[in-house]
Structure formats: structure tokens, C-alpha cells
Amino acid sequence: MTSWGSMIRLFALSGLVMIAACNNDSAFGMCTAPVPIAVEITLLDSVSRASVDDSARGVAQSGTYVDSLRPAYWVAPNVLEGGRQLGIYRVTVDRPGYREWLRTDVHATRRGACGSPVTVQLTALLQRSS
């Protein structure tokens, strides 16, 4: 049977291991940063400011690298995200009933934890097509 002292030492050691794993220079040599995302786009109607992410799609392109935009529901219900590397992006969003939204020269060039890009946050005010 394990003594209370041994159990307390085990929990304390476990806590130290978890703290060390959160450090980029951890003894385990692994990075615990979140999945790198270069660009997040909040999609809103330009007049009502209502969320218009339903059925929206798009791409984030940096040079020859192209990544499809995906819903980022854990961020907010009206956000798309894309791009997983450093670069200068061209971001395009399409949604039925709205004009194509395009933003060029999006600089996701700052490095964050483990060398991944610091996320650039954009707001796309989509305009209804006539």
C-alpha cells in the first residue's frame, strides 16, 4: 500500500512535468503550442453586421501554398481560418448571395511559439450581390 507522502510526491512531480512540457525549451524537446493558423476571418454582412458564415468558403494562398478556409467554431460561430505557415497571403471568401471578398498582402510573418505564425485576424464585411 502506498503512503500519503509518496502520493503527494507523485502529484508534485506530475505537476512539474506538466509545467516543463508547457515550456518551449522543455526537457522533452516538444512544442506544446496550438496548431498554427495564419489567418482568421470573421464574416459579417456589410449592412446588418449579421453573421454570414453559413455556406461560405474560401482559400488562403501564399505563393504556391494554398489552404482551404475552414470553420473555426471554437473561436466564434462566424469565423473561418486557414494557412498553417508563415507568409504573405491572398485571402478569398465566397458565399452565395454575396460578392467575392478579397484581401491581398496579408502579412502572417511574425513567429509565435515554436516558430508558428502569429494569427492575423481579419473582418470580411460581405456585400450582397444585386
C-alpha positions, -999 to 999 in steps of 0.1 A, spaced: 0 0 0 13 35 -9 17 61 18 2 95 16 37 111 14 45 90 -17 12 100 -33 19 137 -26 54 135 -41 39 117 -72 14 145 -77 40 172 -72 63 155 -97 34 152 -122 27 190 -118 64 198 -125 64 176 -156 33 194 -169 48 228 -163 80 217 -181 60 204 -210 45 239 -215 79 255 -219 93 256 -254 127 245 -241 112 216 -222 134 186 -214 111 165 -236 120 186 -267 85 190 -279 65 221 -285 30 224 -270 19 254 -289 -16 252 -305 -20 242 -342 -6 271 -363 -32 292 -380 -20 321 -402 -54 339 -408 -88 341 -391 -116 359 -409 -148 370 -392 -176 371 -418 -203 397 -415 -230 412 -437 -217 447 -446 -251 464 -438 -266 444 -409 -234 431 -394 -251 398 -391 -230 366 -392 -229 352 -428 -205 322 -424 -231 296 -434 -221 282 -468 -191 305 -471 -159 290 -484 -125 304 -495 -88 300 -497 -56 315 -482 -28 315 -506 9 324 -501 30 319 -532 23 283 -544 10 273 -510 -28 271 -509 -50 262 -479 -88 260 -478 -105 281 -452 -124 260 -425 -149 269 -399 -133 278 -366 -163 273 -343 -141 271 -312 -131 307 -319 -166 321 -328 -195 308 -349 -188 332 -378 -151 327 -383 -131 309 -410 -94 300 -406 -67 289 -429 -30 289 -436 -5 270 -415 28 286 -424 45 320 -424 39 340 -455 22 369 -472 -13 357 -481 -40 365 -506 -74 356 -489 -105 350 -509 -140 343 -495 -171 333 -515 -206 330 -502 -238 326 -523 -257 358 -525 -227 380 -518 -198 394 -539 -164 377 -537 -143 392 -508 -106 395 -515 -78 408 -493 -42 408 -506 -9 415 -488 -20 398 -455 13 395 -436 14 364 -414 51 368 -410 56 371 -372 67 340 -354 50 328 -323 56 298 -300 76 271 -317 81 292 -349 45 290 -360 28 321 -374 11 346 -351 -26 346 -363 -37 376 -383 -74 385 -376 -94 400 -404 -131 410 -407 -148 405 -440 -178 428 -445 -195 409 -473 -216 429 -497 -248 414 -512 -248 409 -549 -276 426 -568 
